[in-house]
Amino acid sequence: MIVRHEYLSFLDEWKDKNVIKVITGIRRSGKSTLLAQYRSKLLSDGVKKNQILSLNFEDFAFEELTDPHKLYQYICDKADFTKPVYIFLDEIQKVNQFEKIVDSLYIKDNVDLYITGSNAYLLSGELSTLLSGRYIEINLLPLSFSEYMRAECDSDANKSFADFLKFGGFPFTATLGKDQNKINTYLEGIYNTILVKDVEERALRRVSSSDQRKISDLSLLNNISRFLAGNVGNPVSVRKIAGYITSTGRKVSQSTIAEYLNALVESFIFYEVRPINVTGKELLKNVVKYYISDLGLRNFILPKQKYDLGFSLENVIFFELRRRGYDVYVGRAGDLEVDFVTRKNGAYEYFQVTADMTDKNTFDREMAPFLKIRDNYPKTILTLDRFTEGNYNGVLVVNAIDWLIKK
């Protein structure tokens, strides 16, 4: 079992705080495992077994408890609310009217509540309204590169990084060795389950919320997913996707494209990044970029294709910045682009990402946006080459692999 130390530390910081811990993330990223690890930690810290109540609604044994009245009665019968009780509800979105269950448990004394879900729709609509200001979200991602290295027990960072780009970071793939056939079979199962189950659940909840649009064309959904996977790190618009779909012989409205696109984002396959003006720091309404949650999944969606190493590296860096607690945007500096503008605790940082900086034209191109930025926030270029590392008039050029494994 791969221990997710960073996430466990975060949960520990919020233990017994009067907020609901909501853990979201793509299927098989390790949400259930993380909760199991945290329950073990609670026990080792002296919490009694009868103070912990855990239900996983993907387990058929608890199917009857998807009825909200039966679930609430079950919890009330099992829990002793006269002392601290830690309640874990895994894949809570499978419970009918789960919003009311969560709210009812929250207002009880001595309850420390943890819930998980595989769809961002969990935190939209009624639940978000009910719990406004009363929850924190932990977005669980597949393994980071440093976690992947620990799982592989490989001290060769360069070799391990090549494998990471190829196989991705789903925890279970790290147990399959380098067997591409097994990994592809596993990834196929994840991908198909997301397209069918998570999107279907989302559609049903939207219908029950009076939004009658339903995701029913899995072929269209898959085509949009393939388009996004092939355009990781490139500017994308609904119009551009519609043009691509039309070129395949189909005609689809832009509103339908937008709905299907939202479904892929809400299922955590893709993450959207919006542009921001570097000077005024205001959000722009231009086209956005999308990054895929796992490069192994991308390689499965787009088999036997040549990938741009720079965009794959950019994808890895984006998710590492999110793991480190940054809000991440694409920067616009005049007619130039900064790969990532990040914000944390009110302070900004700027990042450029490129596979290689040894060519002078590439070096000048990556430096150019920074020359237009007049503030004194840190500016860093992350690259895989080791020949250009250094400080160039305040711009740091850093080896990306070293940066990824640095605590």
C-alpha positions as CSV (number, residue, x, y, z in Angstrom):
1,M,0.0,0.0,0.0
2,I,1.4,3.4,-1.0
3,V,1.1,5.8,1.9
4,R,-0.1,9.3,0.9
5,H,1.8,11.2,3.5
6,E,1.0,14.7,2.3
7,Y,-2.7,14.1,2.2
8,L,-2.7,12.3,5.6
9,S,-0.9,15.3,7.1
10,F,-3.5,17.6,5.7
11,L,-6.3,15.5,7.1
12,D,-4.6,15.4,10.5
13,E,-4.4,19.2,10.5
14,W,-8.2,19.4,10.2
15,K,-9.0,16.5,12.6
16,D,-11.7,17.5,15.1
17,K,-12.2,20.9,13.4
18,N,-15.8,21.8,12.9
19,V,-15.8,21.4,9.1
20,I,-16.7,18.5,6.8
21,K,-13.8,17.0,5.0
22,V,-14.8,16.4,1.4
23,I,-12.4,14.3,-0.6
24,T,-12.9,14.4,-4.4
25,G,-10.9,13.0,-7.3
26,I,-10.9,10.7,-10.3
27,R,-11.8,7.1,-9.8
28,R,-9.0,4.8,-8.6
29,S,-6.9,7.8,-7.4
30,G,-6.9,6.3,-3.9
31,K,-9.7,8.0,-2.0
32,S,-10.9,4.8,-0.2
33,T,-7.3,3.8,0.5
34,L,-6.6,7.3,1.9
35,L,-9.5,7.0,4.3
36,A,-8.4,3.5,5.3
37,Q,-4.9,4.9,6.0
38,Y,-6.3,7.7,8.0
39,R,-8.5,5.4,10.1
40,S,-5.4,3.4,10.9
41,K,-3.7,6.5,12.0
42,L,-6.6,7.4,14.2
43,L,-6.4,4.0,15.9
44,S,-2.7,4.4,16.4
45,D,-3.3,7.8,17.9
46,G,-5.6,6.3,20.5
47,V,-9.0,6.6,19.0
48,K,-11.1,3.6,20.0
49,K,-12.5,1.3,17.3
50,N,-16.1,1.9,18.4
51,Q,-15.6,5.6,17.8
52,I,-15.1,5.0,14.0
53,L,-17.9,4.3,11.6
54,S,-17.1,3.7,8.0
55,L,-19.4,3.0,5.0
56,N,-18.5,2.5,1.4
57,F,-21.5,2.8,-0.9
58,E,-19.8,1.0,-3.7
59,D,-19.9,-2.1,-1.5
60,F,-23.1,-4.1,-2.3
61,A,-23.4,-4.9,1.4
62,F,-24.5,-1.3,2.0
63,E,-26.9,-1.0,-0.9
64,E,-29.9,-0.9,1.3
65,L,-28.4,2.1,3.1
66,T,-28.6,4.2,-0.1
67,D,-32.1,5.0,1.2
68,P,-31.5,8.2,3.3
69,H,-33.9,7.3,6.1
70,K,-32.4,3.8,6.6
71,L,-28.8,5.3,6.5
72,Y,-29.6,8.0,9.1
73,Q,-31.2,5.4,11.4
74,Y,-28.3,3.0,10.9
75,I,-25.7,5.7,11.9
76,C,-27.8,6.8,14.9
77,D,-28.0,3.3,16.1
78,K,-24.3,2.6,15.7
79,A,-22.7,5.9,16.9
80,D,-22.3,7.1,20.4
81,F,-22.6,10.9,20.1
82,T,-21.7,11.4,23.8
83,K,-18.0,11.2,22.8
84,P,-16.1,12.0,19.6
85,V,-17.2,9.8,16.6
86,Y,-15.4,9.8,13.2
87,I,-17.8,9.0,10.4
88,F,-16.5,8.1,6.9
89,L,-19.0,8.0,4.0
90,D,-17.3,6.8,0.8
91,E,-18.9,7.6,-2.6
92,I,-21.7,9.4,-0.8
93,Q,-23.3,10.5,-4.1
94,K,-24.8,7.1,-4.5
95,V,-27.1,7.8,-1.5
96,N,-30.4,9.4,-2.4
97,Q,-30.8,12.9,-0.9
98,F,-27.3,12.6,0.6
99,E,-27.2,16.4,1.1
100,K,-29.7,16.1,3.9
101,I,-27.8,13.2,5.5
102,V,-24.6,15.2,5.5
103,D,-26.2,18.3,6.9
104,S,-28.0,16.4,9.6
105,L,-24.8,14.8,10.8
106,Y,-22.9,18.0,10.6
107,I,-25.1,19.7,13.2
108,K,-24.7,16.9,15.7
109,D,-22.2,17.3,18.6
110,N,-19.0,15.3,18.6
111,V,-19.2,14.3,14.9
112,D,-16.1,14.5,12.7
113,L,-17.3,13.8,9.2
114,Y,-15.4,12.6,6.1
115,I,-17.1,12.1,2.7
116,T,-15.8,11.2,-0.7
117,G,-17.1,11.4,-4.3
118,S,-15.8,10.7,-7.8
119,N,-17.7,13.6,-9.4
120,A,-17.4,17.4,-8.9
121,Y,-21.2,17.6,-9.1
122,L,-21.0,16.4,-5.5
123,L,-20.1,19.9,-4.5
124,S,-22.5,21.8,-6.8
125,G,-26.1,22.6,-6.3
126,E,-27.9,21.9,-3.1
127,L,-24.9,20.4,-1.1
128,S,-22.8,23.5,-1.8
129,T,-25.6,25.8,-0.7
130,L,-26.3,23.8,2.5
131,L,-22.7,23.5,3.5
132,S,-21.4,26.9,2.4
133,G,-18.5,27.8,4.6
134,R,-18.7,24.5,6.5
135,Y,-16.5,22.2,4.5
136,I,-13.0,21.9,3.0
137,E,-12.3,20.1,-0.2
138,I,-9.3,17.8,-0.6
139,N,-8.9,17.1,-4.4
140,L,-7.0,13.8,-4.4
141,L,-4.8,13.3,-7.5
142,P,-3.0,10.2,-8.8
143,L,0.5,9.7,-7.5
144,S,2.9,12.6,-7.8
145,F,6.3,11.9,-9.3
146,S,8.0,11.8,-5.9
147,E,5.3,9.3,-4.7
148,Y,5.7,7.3,-7.8
149,M,9.5,7.0,-7.2
150,R,8.9,5.9,-3.6
151,A,6.4,3.2,-4.9
152,E,8.9,2.0,-7.5
153,C,11.8,2.1,-5.0
154,D,13.9,3.3,-7.9
155,S,16.8,5.7,-7.2
156,D,17.3,6.5,-10.9
157,A,15.2,9.6,-11.2
158,N,15.6,10.0,-15.0
159,K,14.6,6.4,-15.7
160,S,11.7,6.6,-13.2
161,F,10.5,9.9,-14.8
162,A,10.4,8.3,-18.2
163,D,8.3,5.5,-16.8
164,F,6.0,8.0,-15.0
165,L,5.4,9.8,-18.3
166,K,4.5,6.5,-20.0
167,F,2.5,4.6,-17.3
168,G,1.0,7.5,-15.3
169,G,0.4,7.6,-11.5
170,F,-2.7,5.6,-10.7
171,P,-1.6,3.8,-7.5
172,F,-2.5,0.3,-8.7
173,T,-0.5,0.7,-12.0
174,A,2.7,1.0,-9.8
175,T,2.1,-2.6,-8.7
176,L,1.9,-3.9,-12.2
177,G,5.5,-3.6,-13.0
178,K,6.2,-2.4,-16.6
179,D,3.6,-4.7,-18.2
180,Q,2.0,-2.4,-20.8
181,N,-0.8,-4.8,-21.6
182,K,-1.9,-5.2,-18.0
183,I,-1.6,-1.5,-17.5
184,N,-3.7,-0.7,-20.6
185,T,-6.4,-3.2,-19.5
186,Y,-6.5,-1.6,-16.1
187,L,-6.7,1.9,-17.6
188,E,-9.4,0.8,-20.0
189,G,-11.5,-0.3,-17.1
190,I,-11.1,3.0,-15.3
191,Y,-11.8,5.1,-18.4
192,N,-15.0,3.1,-19.4
193,T,-16.3,3.2,-15.8
194,I,-15.8,7.0,-15.7
195,L,-17.6,7.5,-19.0
196,V,-20.5,5.3,-18.1
197,K,-20.9,5.4,-14.3
198,D,-19.8,8.9,-13.3
199,V,-21.3,10.7,-16.2
200,E,-24.6,8.7,-15.9
201,E,-24.8,9.6,-12.2
202,R,-24.2,13.2,-13.0
203,A,-26.9,13.1,-15.7
204,L,-29.4,11.6,-13.3
205,R,-28.7,14.2,-10.7
206,R,-29.1,17.0,-13.2
207,V,-32.4,15.6,-14.4
208,S,-33.6,15.4,-10.7
209,S,-32.5,19.0,-10.3
210,S,-34.8,20.1,-13.1
211,D,-32.0,20.4,-15.7
212,Q,-33.3,18.0,-18.4
213,R,-30.2,17.7,-20.5
214,K,-28.8,14.2,-20.3
215,I,-25.4,12.8,-21.4
216,S,-26.5,9.9,-23.6
217,D,-24.1,9.8,-26.6
218,L,-21.0,8.0,-25.3
219,S,-19.4,8.1,-28.8
220,L,-19.6,11.9,-28.8
221,L,-18.2,12.0,-25.2
222,N,-15.3,9.7,-26.2
223,N,-14.5,11.9,-29.3
224,I,-14.4,15.0,-27.2
225,S,-12.2,13.2,-24.7
226,R,-9.8,12.2,-27.4
227,F,-9.7,15.7,-28.8
228,L,-8.8,17.1,-25.3
229,A,-6.2,14.4,-24.7
230,G,-4.6,15.3,-28.1
231,N,-4.5,19.0,-27.2
232,V,-3.2,19.0,-23.7
233,G,-1.7,22.4,-23.0
234,N,-3.1,24.0,-26.2
235,P,-5.8,26.7,-26.1
236,V,-9.2,25.1,-26.6
237,S,-12.7,26.6,-27.2
238,V,-16.1,25.1,-27.6
239,R,-16.2,26.4,-31.1
240,K,-12.8,24.6,-31.9
241,I,-14.1,21.3,-30.5
242,A,-17.4,21.7,-32.5
243,G,-15.3,22.2,-35.7
244,Y,-13.3,19.0,-34.9
245,I,-16.5,17.0,-34.4
246,T,-18.0,18.4,-37.6
247,S,-14.8,17.4,-39.5
248,T,-15.5,13.8,-38.5
249,G,-18.9,13.9,-40.3
250,R,-21.2,14.9,-37.4
251,K,-22.9,18.2,-36.7
252,V,-23.4,19.0,-33.0
253,S,-24.5,22.2,-31.4
254,Q,-22.0,24.2,-29.3
255,S,-24.4,24.0,-26.3
256,T,-24.2,20.2,-26.5
257,I,-20.4,20.3,-26.7
258,A,-20.3,22.5,-23.7
259,E,-22.5,20.1,-21.7
260,Y,-20.3,17.1,-22.6
261,L,-17.2,19.1,-21.9
262,N,-18.5,19.9,-18.4
263,A,-19.2,16.2,-17.8
264,L,-15.5,15.3,-18.5
265,V,-14.3,18.1,-16.2
266,E,-16.7,17.2,-13.4
267,S,-15.5,13.5,-13.6
268,F,-12.0,14.8,-13.0
269,I,-10.5,13.3,-16.2
270,F,-9.6,16.8,-17.3
271,Y,-8.9,20.0,-15.4
272,E,-9.6,23.4,-16.9
273,V,-7.2,26.4,-16.6
274,R,-8.3,29.9,-17.3
275,P,-6.2,32.8,-18.6
276,I,-5.3,35.7,-16.4
277,N,-3.8,39.1,-17.3
278,V,-0.4,39.3,-15.8
279,T,-0.5,43.1,-15.2
280,G,-3.9,43.5,-13.6
281,K,-4.4,39.9,-12.5
282,E,-8.0,39.9,-13.8
283,L,-9.4,36.7,-15.4
284,L,-9.8,36.9,-19.1
285,K,-12.6,35.4,-21.3
286,N,-10.3,33.9,-23.9
287,V,-10.0,30.2,-24.7
288,V,-8.9,28.0,-21.9
289,K,-6.5,25.1,-21.6
290,Y,-7.1,21.6,-20.4
291,Y,-4.8,19.1,-18.7
292,I,-5.4,15.4,-18.2
293,S,-5.3,14.0,-14.7
294,D,-3.0,11.1,-15.6
295,L,-0.6,10.7,-18.5
296,G,-1.0,6.9,-18.5
297,L,-4.7,7.5,-19.2
298,R,-3.8,9.9,-22.0
299,N,-1.5,7.3,-23.6
300,F,-4.3,4.8,-23.4
301,I,-6.8,7.2,-25.0
302,L,-4.3,8.1,-27.8
303,P,-2.4,4.9,-28.5
304,K,0.5,4.8,-31.0
305,Q,0.8,8.6,-31.3
306,K,3.9,10.8,-31.0
307,Y,3.7,13.0,-28.0
308,D,5.3,16.4,-27.5
309,L,7.6,15.9,-24.5
310,G,7.2,19.6,-23.6
311,F,3.4,19.3,-23.3
312,S,3.7,16.1,-21.2
313,L,6.1,17.9,-18.9
314,E,3.8,20.9,-18.7
315,N,0.9,18.5,-17.7
316,V,3.0,17.1,-14.9
317,I,4.1,20.5,-13.6
318,F,0.5,21.8,-13.6
319,F,-0.7,19.0,-11.3
320,E,2.4,19.4,-9.1
321,L,1.6,23.1,-8.6
322,R,-2.0,22.1,-7.6
323,R,-0.6,19.5,-5.2
324,R,1.5,22.2,-3.6
325,G,-1.6,24.3,-2.9
326,Y,-1.4,26.9,-5.6
327,D,-4.2,28.4,-7.6
328,V,-3.1,28.0,-11.2
329,Y,-3.8,30.2,-14.3
330,V,-2.4,30.7,-17.7
331,G,-0.7,34.1,-18.0
332,R,-1.1,36.7,-20.7
333,A,1.7,39.3,-21.0
334,G,0.7,41.4,-24.0
335,D,0.8,39.1,-27.0
336,L,3.0,36.6,-25.1
337,E,2.0,33.7,-22.8
338,V,3.3,32.6,-19.4
339,D,2.7,28.9,-19.0
340,F,1.5,29.2,-15.4
341,V,0.7,32.1,-13.1
342,T,0.2,30.8,-9.6
343,R,-1.2,32.4,-6.4
344,K,-0.8,31.2,-2.8
345,N,-1.5,33.2,0.3
346,G,-1.9,36.4,-1.8
347,A,1.5,36.1,-3.5
348,Y,2.2,35.2,-7.1
349,E,4.8,33.2,-8.9
350,Y,5.4,32.7,-12.6
351,F,6.5,29.5,-14.3
352,Q,7.6,28.6,-17.8
353,V,8.0,24.9,-18.8
354,T,10.1,23.6,-21.7
355,A,11.7,20.2,-22.3
356,D,15.0,21.8,-23.4
357,M,16.6,25.3,-23.2
358,T,19.9,24.7,-24.9
359,D,18.8,26.1,-28.2
360,K,19.2,29.9,-28.2
361,N,15.9,30.5,-29.9
362,T,14.1,28.5,-27.3
363,F,16.0,30.2,-24.5
364,D,15.0,33.6,-25.8
365,R,11.4,32.6,-26.4
366,E,11.0,31.3,-22.9
367,M,12.6,34.3,-21.3
368,A,10.6,36.8,-23.4
369,P,7.4,36.9,-21.4
370,F,9.3,37.5,-18.2
371,L,10.9,40.6,-19.7
372,K,7.4,42.2,-20.0
373,I,6.6,41.6,-16.3
374,R,7.6,44.5,-14.1
375,D,6.8,43.1,-10.7
376,N,9.2,41.4,-8.3
377,Y,7.3,38.1,-7.9
378,P,9.5,34.9,-8.4
379,K,10.0,33.8,-12.0
380,T,11.1,30.2,-12.8
381,I,11.7,28.2,-15.9
382,L,11.5,24.4,-15.5
383,T,13.4,22.3,-18.0
384,L,14.7,18.8,-18.4
385,D,18.1,19.9,-19.5
386,R,20.9,20.5,-17.0
387,F,23.1,22.7,-19.0
388,T,21.2,26.0,-18.6
389,E,20.5,25.9,-14.9
390,G,21.2,29.1,-13.2
391,N,20.0,32.7,-12.4
392,Y,19.5,35.0,-15.3
393,N,18.8,38.5,-14.1
394,G,16.4,37.2,-11.5
395,V,14.9,34.4,-13.6
396,L,15.7,31.0,-12.2
397,V,16.2,28.1,-14.6
398,V,15.8,24.8,-12.7
399,N,15.9,21.2,-13.6
400,A,12.3,20.0,-13.6
401,I,13.0,16.5,-12.2
402,D,14.9,18.0,-9.2
403,W,12.1,20.4,-8.6
404,L,9.5,17.6,-8.7
405,I,11.2,15.5,-6.0
406,K,12.2,18.5,-3.9
407,K,10.1,18.7,-0.7
